[in-house]
Amino acid sequence: MHTEMELLVLLGLSPREALAAATNNYSLQFNWNELGQITPGRRADILIVDGDPTLNIWNARRISVLIMDGNVIDREKLLVLKH
């Protein structure tokens, strides 16, 4: 998804518009009410990034915390291959 947002910016959307296209606008278009906003009753999947992606869309890749279904995910553990 990061690549798609970056391409949208390269095509002329502002970083804020690209983020909206990937989150809230997407949920509104497909009537998926649990996605796109941080509000009660919606899924708790959140990326916390180091930097403001509305100023520079490439900051969206600077992920510091990943929360899925309300649980903090150990990203380092995900990157370790199990044999």
C-alpha positions in Angstrom: 0.0 0.0 0.0 2.9 2.3 0.6 4.0 2.1 -3.0 0.5 2.9 -4.2 0.3 6.0 -1.9 3.7 7.2 -3.1 2.5 6.7 -6.8 -0.6 8.7 -6.1 1.5 11.6 -4.8 3.8 11.3 -7.8 0.7 11.6 -10.0 -0.4 14.8 -8.3 -2.4 14.1 -5.2 -1.3 15.7 -2.0 0.1 13.3 0.7 -3.1 14.0 2.7 -5.3 13.0 -0.3 -3.2 9.9 -0.8 -3.6 8.8 2.8 -7.4 9.5 2.6 -7.6 7.4 -0.6 -6.0 4.5 1.2 -8.0 4.7 4.4 -11.2 6.7 5.1 -12.2 7.2 1.5 -11.7 3.5 0.8 -14.0 2.5 3.7 -16.6 5.0 2.6 -16.6 3.9 -1.0 -17.2 0.2 -0.1 -19.3 0.9 3.0 -16.9 -0.8 5.3 -17.8 1.0 8.5 -15.1 -0.7 10.6 -12.2 0.8 8.6 -10.7 4.2 7.9 -11.1 6.0 11.2 -10.0 5.7 14.8 -13.4 5.7 16.5 -15.3 3.3 18.9 -16.7 0.3 17.2 -14.1 0.2 14.4 -11.2 -2.2 14.0 -8.1 -1.3 16.0 -5.5 -1.7 13.3 -3.2 1.3 13.6 0.3 2.2 12.2 2.2 4.7 14.3 5.0 6.3 12.2 8.0 8.5 13.0 7.2 11.6 10.9 4.2 13.3 9.4 3.0 11.5 6.3 0.7 14.4 5.4 3.9 16.5 4.9 5.9 13.7 3.2 4.2 10.5 2.1 7.4 8.6 2.4 7.2 9.1 6.2 4.4 6.4 6.1 7.2 3.8 5.7 8.8 4.9 9.0 6.7 2.5 11.1 7.5 2.5 14.8 4.4 0.7 16.2 1.9 -1.7 14.6 -1.4 -2.4 16.4 -3.7 -5.1 15.0 -7.1 -5.9 16.5 -6.0 -3.8 19.5 -2.8 -5.8 20.1 0.7 -4.3 19.8 2.6 -6.5 17.3 6.3 -7.3 17.7 7.5 -6.3 14.2 11.0 -7.6 14.8 9.7 -11.1 15.6 7.7 -11.1 12.3 10.9 -10.6 10.3 12.6 -13.6 11.8 12.3 -16.7 9.6 11.4 -19.9 11.4 13.1 -23.1 10.2 
